[in-house]
Amino acid sequence: MLREATGDDVNLMLSWRNQEINRQVSRNSHEIAPAEHARWWSRVRADESRRVLVYVRDGRPCGVVTFFDLRLAGPRTASWGFYLDAEGLAERGETLPAWLEIMREAVDHAFDELGLDRLDGEVLAHNTVVRQMNRRFRFVEGTPRDEVCDGREITVIPISLDRADRRRR
């Protein structure tokens, strides 16, 4: 289940985002300080072009989905990303089912709730497992580009999914 994030979720979101496994596959890989996170939360709460949702599995919050650059006039598009409580899910042996579920629910939310025509995102080239999962959900990869972020060289691959190509249940 996805629900709107609230101020009560801020500390959980920060702890999940700062898990090493999530930082390794993020554009910005540094550990985020509480003050930096608070500034981010303050901005996104007031931004109509953003949505922050918490993924709840078996009554327990264990992931975050963000939609940003939301455009609802003309072609309806947005970008997205997500991260999970990788450590907690691994301890419970729930990583793969949660990963499948959060992606399915996020794609459904994008097209069914937000009414998007296209959903965009990015994946780092070295994140081959996510790239495979994206293909499973019919995302198409664009042209990779090299960047330097947090002092490391990364290759960023844009991805997109058009409404007509989405996998239906």
Order of alpha helices (4+ residues) and beta strands (2+ residues): beta-alpha-alpha-alpha-beta-beta-beta-alpha-alpha-beta-alpha-beta-beta-beta
